[in-house]
Amino acid sequence: MKDEQLSFEKIKKLGIVPVKDKENPLSYLKSVRLKTVLENYYTDKVAVKEIIRKYDLPIDNVMDFHRYLPYYYTKVMCPYDGTKMCAAMPSRSNFKGHSPNVFCL
């Protein structure tokens, strides 16, 4: 999927897939809180270390934070069941120019 210019605002409008994996440190965050964490992360408002501390996330290494990012819904519809396809959220260093690989859940 080749998106025009991806932004966190566009991802918020498309929708963030709820984190259901209980092993994921972000799984206990409510939808609104998760969006706040992600907005802080993508806009560089708060350092990753501070996000981890502020939300008491069980992440030992700041470099691992991006591994726990949730999926987001895309505009692409699945040709088999007609649902929106998803993509993994990129790390903030890979956000610009991100061209997601879409998949069905």
C-alpha positions as CSV (number, residue, x, y, z in Angstrom):
1,M,0.0,0.0,0.0
2,K,1.5,3.3,-1.0
3,D,0.1,6.0,1.2
4,E,0.5,9.7,0.4
5,Q,2.2,11.1,3.5
6,L,1.5,9.0,6.5
7,S,1.0,10.9,9.8
8,F,-0.1,9.9,13.3
9,E,-3.3,12.0,12.8
10,K,-4.2,9.8,9.8
11,I,-3.5,6.7,11.7
12,K,-5.7,7.9,14.6
13,K,-8.5,8.5,12.1
14,L,-8.1,5.1,10.5
15,G,-8.1,3.5,13.9
16,I,-5.7,1.7,16.1
17,V,-6.1,-2.1,16.6
18,P,-6.6,-2.9,20.3
19,V,-3.7,-4.7,21.8
20,K,-4.9,-8.1,22.9
21,D,-1.7,-9.9,23.6
22,K,-1.3,-9.9,27.4
23,E,2.5,-10.3,27.0
24,N,2.6,-6.8,25.3
25,P,3.3,-4.1,27.9
26,L,0.8,-1.8,26.2
27,S,-2.1,-4.3,26.5
28,Y,-3.4,-2.9,29.8
29,L,-3.7,0.7,28.4
30,K,-7.2,1.9,27.6
31,S,-7.8,3.2,24.1
32,V,-7.6,6.9,25.0
33,R,-4.4,6.4,27.1
34,L,-2.8,4.3,24.3
35,K,-3.5,7.1,21.8
36,T,-1.9,9.6,24.2
37,V,1.2,7.4,24.7
38,L,1.5,7.0,20.9
39,E,1.0,10.7,20.2
40,N,3.7,11.5,22.7
41,Y,6.0,9.0,21.1
42,Y,5.4,10.1,17.5
43,T,5.5,13.8,18.1
44,D,8.6,13.6,20.2
45,K,6.7,15.5,23.0
46,V,8.2,13.1,25.6
47,A,11.3,10.9,25.5
48,V,10.7,7.2,25.3
49,K,12.4,6.7,28.7
50,E,10.0,9.2,30.2
51,I,7.0,7.5,28.5
52,I,8.0,4.1,29.9
53,R,8.4,5.7,33.4
54,K,5.3,7.8,33.3
55,Y,3.0,4.9,32.3
56,D,4.9,2.3,34.4
57,L,5.5,0.1,31.3
58,P,7.4,-3.1,32.0
59,I,10.0,-2.4,29.2
60,D,13.6,-2.7,30.3
61,N,15.3,-1.1,27.3
62,V,14.0,2.0,25.5
63,M,15.3,0.5,22.2
64,D,12.6,-2.2,22.5
65,F,9.7,0.2,22.8
66,H,8.9,0.1,19.1
67,R,8.6,-3.7,19.1
68,Y,5.4,-3.3,21.2
69,L,3.6,-0.8,19.0
70,P,0.1,-1.9,18.0
71,Y,-1.3,-2.4,14.5
72,Y,-3.4,0.2,12.8
73,Y,-6.2,-0.2,10.3
74,T,-5.6,0.9,6.7
75,K,-7.8,2.1,3.9
76,V,-7.2,-1.2,2.0
77,M,-10.0,-3.7,2.1
78,C,-9.4,-7.4,2.3
79,P,-10.4,-9.1,-1.0
80,Y,-11.7,-12.2,0.8
81,D,-13.8,-10.9,3.7
82,G,-14.2,-7.2,3.0
83,T,-12.7,-6.0,6.3
84,K,-10.1,-3.3,6.6
85,M,-6.6,-4.6,6.4
86,C,-4.0,-3.8,9.1
87,A,-0.4,-2.7,9.2
88,A,2.3,-2.6,11.9
89,M,3.0,0.9,13.2
90,P,6.5,2.0,12.3
91,S,9.1,3.2,14.8
92,R,9.3,6.9,14.8
93,S,12.7,6.9,13.1
94,N,11.1,5.0,10.2
95,F,7.8,6.9,10.1
96,K,8.6,9.2,7.2
97,G,8.4,7.3,4.0
98,H,6.8,4.3,5.7
99,S,5.2,2.0,3.2
100,P,3.3,-0.6,5.2
101,N,2.8,-4.3,4.4
102,V,-0.9,-4.8,4.9
103,F,-2.5,-8.0,6.2
104,C,-5.7,-9.3,7.6
105,L,-6.1,-10.1,11.3
